[in-house]
Amino acid sequence: MSLQKSTIFDEARKLPPIERAELIESLLESYIDKQQKEIDAAWAKEGESRIVAYNAGLLEDMPISKVFEEIERSEE
């Protein structure tokens, strides 16, 4: 490890756990391209809308076993 990387690593280890986690997340996000960020944002929006619909009584819950059964049936 270069001296610069070593110094950054040592300084990062001094951060509180939450700040270290945020730093890790930011570094990982720097590897994700713009298209993937748009896809992730769309899935997050979809997830939120499903939660809102479920809480409003517009969606029914389904046991995970039934979900897997439907997936298996659709793959046949």
N, C-alpha and C positions, 0 to 999 in steps of 0.2 A: 504494500500500500504506500502510495506517495506521501510525502510529508503533509501536503495540503489536505489530502483525503483523511489522513490520520488526525490532523488537527480538527477538521470538521466533525469527524466521528466522535472524537473526545468531547467536543463542545456539545454535540447533540445528546450524548449520554448524560450530560448534566441537566438537561431539560426535565421538567416534571413529566410524568407518564402521559398525560393527555396531550401535551405539546409534542412529545416524541411521536405519539400515534398520528397526530395531525401532520407532522413532518413526513412520516412514512407514507401517509395517504397522498400527500402532495407530490412526493417523488414518484410514487406508482402512477398517479394520474398523468404525470409528464410523459409517460410511455404510451398512453392511450391516444389514438389519433382522433381527429375531430368527428369522423363518422361514428366511431364507437361511442363517443360522448353523446351524440345525438340519439343513438339507439338506446343507450342507458337512460337518457332523460325521457324518452318516449315510454320505456317500460315503467319507469318510476311514476309517470303521469297515469299510465294505465292502472298500475297497482293502486294508486290513491283513489282513482275513480271507482275501482271495484270495492274498495273499503267503504267509500261513501255510499255506494249502491247497496252493499250488504247491510250497513248500519241503518239505512232507510227502509229496509225490508224488501228491496227490489231484487235481491239475489238470495238464493237458498244455499245453505251449506251442504257439503257432500263429503261423506267419509272418504278418506284417502284410498281405501281398498276399492271403492267404486271408481274413483278416478283412474287408478291403475288398470282396472278391468276395461274401462272404456278405451284407454290408450292401447292396450293389448288387442282389443277388438279392431281398432282402426288400423293396426299394423298388419292384420291378416289379409 
